[in-house]
């Protein structure tokens, strides 16, 4: 097996989310993991601009991303995308600009962290609720202690 075929098979079958786009954001290639994660057939993604997968509120930031890639040849961060079923996904990405015989290409690499972000959000809310219960319990104990100290009835 030639190296090119090996790398192609590796990328196509990776669980990692991978894509390639040009400097306008037009998708030139996506692997099956991207297709599966967003619920679009590979063929439906190729030729579309990446901006079309972003939630409307995030689209104004897309030109800044393209400028960072052009200027720095690398960019990383969090990316929010809308899946075919309308749900929003959160990906942690690191993209790099490479030069090929066909011109500049951005190689995108990401992992879906939506479940982790949701779990962290739920953990934070649970912690806040627990802290509230603890504070309420301390307040009740404090009031009860004051009553006992003053000789008042605790009924």
C-alpha positions as CSV (number, residue, x, y, z in Angstrom):
1,X,0.0,0.0,0.0
2,X,1.4,3.4,-1.0
3,X,1.8,6.1,1.6
4,X,-0.8,8.3,-0.1
5,X,-3.4,5.5,0.1
6,X,-2.5,4.7,3.7
7,X,-3.0,8.3,4.8
8,X,-6.2,8.6,2.8
9,X,-7.6,5.4,4.5
10,X,-6.4,6.7,7.9
11,X,-8.2,10.0,7.5
12,X,-11.3,8.5,6.0
13,X,-11.7,6.0,8.8
14,X,-10.6,8.1,11.7
15,X,-12.9,8.8,14.6
16,X,-11.4,12.4,14.6
17,X,-13.4,15.0,12.8
18,X,-11.4,16.1,9.7
19,X,-12.0,18.4,6.8
20,X,-10.2,20.5,4.2
21,X,-11.4,23.9,3.0
22,X,-10.0,26.7,0.9
23,X,-9.3,30.3,2.1
24,X,-12.9,31.3,1.6
25,X,-14.2,28.5,3.8
26,X,-15.6,26.3,1.0
27,X,-15.3,22.6,2.1
28,X,-13.2,20.5,-0.3
29,X,-13.3,17.3,1.7
30,X,-14.8,15.9,4.9
31,X,-14.3,12.5,6.4
32,X,-17.0,10.1,7.5
33,X,-16.7,11.2,11.2
34,X,-17.8,14.7,10.2
35,X,-20.6,13.3,8.1
36,X,-21.8,11.1,11.0
37,X,-21.5,13.8,13.6
38,X,-23.5,16.4,11.7
39,X,-25.9,14.1,9.9
40,X,-25.1,15.2,6.4
41,X,-23.9,12.9,3.7
42,X,-20.3,13.6,2.7
43,X,-21.4,14.7,-0.7
44,X,-23.8,17.3,0.8
45,X,-21.0,18.9,2.7
46,X,-18.4,19.2,-0.1
47,X,-18.8,22.4,-2.0
48,X,-20.7,24.2,0.9
49,X,-19.1,27.0,2.8
50,X,-18.3,26.2,6.4
51,X,-20.2,29.3,7.4
52,X,-23.4,27.7,6.4
53,X,-23.0,25.1,9.2
54,X,-22.6,27.8,11.9
55,X,-25.4,29.1,14.0
56,X,-26.6,32.5,12.7
57,X,-25.4,34.3,15.8
58,X,-21.8,33.0,15.1
59,X,-21.5,33.8,11.4
60,X,-20.2,37.4,11.9
61,X,-17.1,35.9,13.5
62,X,-16.2,33.7,10.5
63,X,-14.2,36.4,8.6
64,X,-12.0,36.8,11.7
65,X,-11.3,33.1,11.7
66,X,-10.3,33.2,8.0
67,X,-8.0,36.2,8.7
68,X,-6.3,34.4,11.6
69,X,-5.7,31.4,9.3
70,X,-4.2,33.6,6.6
71,X,-2.1,35.5,9.0
72,X,-0.9,32.8,11.4
73,X,-1.3,29.6,9.4
74,X,-2.9,28.0,12.4
75,X,-6.0,28.6,14.5
76,X,-7.6,26.7,17.4
77,X,-10.6,27.2,19.7
78,X,-14.2,26.2,20.0
79,X,-16.6,26.0,17.1
80,X,-20.3,25.8,17.2
81,X,-22.1,24.0,14.4
82,X,-25.7,23.1,13.6
83,X,-26.3,19.5,12.7
84,X,-28.9,18.4,10.1
85,X,-31.4,17.7,12.9
86,X,-31.1,21.3,14.2
87,X,-29.1,20.5,17.3
88,X,-26.0,22.6,18.1
89,X,-22.7,20.8,18.5
90,X,-19.5,22.2,20.0
91,X,-16.2,21.2,18.6
92,X,-12.7,21.9,19.8
93,X,-10.6,22.4,16.7
94,X,-7.1,23.1,15.5
95,X,-6.7,24.0,11.9
96,X,-3.6,24.6,9.9
97,X,-2.9,26.2,6.5
98,X,-0.8,24.1,4.1
99,X,0.3,24.8,0.6
100,X,-0.5,22.1,-2.0
101,X,-0.1,21.9,-5.8
102,X,-3.7,23.1,-6.0
103,X,-3.0,26.2,-3.8
104,X,-3.5,26.9,-0.1
105,X,-5.7,24.5,1.9
106,X,-6.8,24.6,5.5
107,X,-6.7,21.2,7.1
108,X,-9.3,21.0,9.9
109,X,-9.0,18.7,12.9
110,X,-11.6,18.6,15.7
111,X,-13.2,16.6,18.4
112,X,-16.8,16.9,19.5
113,X,-17.0,18.2,23.1
114,X,-20.7,18.9,23.2
115,X,-21.4,16.1,25.8
116,X,-18.5,17.3,28.0
117,X,-19.6,20.9,27.9
118,X,-23.2,19.8,28.8
119,X,-21.9,17.6,31.7
120,X,-19.8,20.5,33.0
121,X,-22.8,22.8,32.9
122,X,-25.0,20.3,34.7
123,X,-22.2,19.7,37.3
124,X,-21.9,23.5,37.9
125,X,-25.7,23.8,38.4
126,X,-25.7,20.8,40.7
127,X,-22.9,22.3,42.7
128,X,-24.8,25.6,43.0
129,X,-28.0,23.8,44.1
130,X,-26.0,21.8,46.7
131,X,-24.3,24.9,48.0
132,X,-27.7,26.6,48.3
133,X,-29.1,23.7,50.3
134,X,-26.0,23.7,52.5
135,X,-26.3,27.4,53.1
136,X,-30.0,27.0,53.9
137,X,-29.2,24.2,56.3
138,X,-26.5,26.3,58.0
139,X,-28.9,29.2,58.3
140,X,-31.6,27.0,59.9
141,X,-29.1,25.5,62.3
142,X,-27.9,29.0,63.2
143,X,-31.4,30.1,63.9
144,X,-32.1,27.0,66.0
145,X,-28.9,27.5,68.0
146,X,-29.9,31.1,68.7
147,X,-33.3,30.0,69.9
148,X,-31.8,27.4,72.2
149,X,-29.2,29.9,73.5
150,X,-32.0,32.5,74.3
151,X,-34.0,29.8,76.1
152,X,-36.9,30.1,73.6
153,X,-39.0,27.1,72.8
154,X,-37.8,25.3,69.7
155,X,-41.2,24.0,68.6
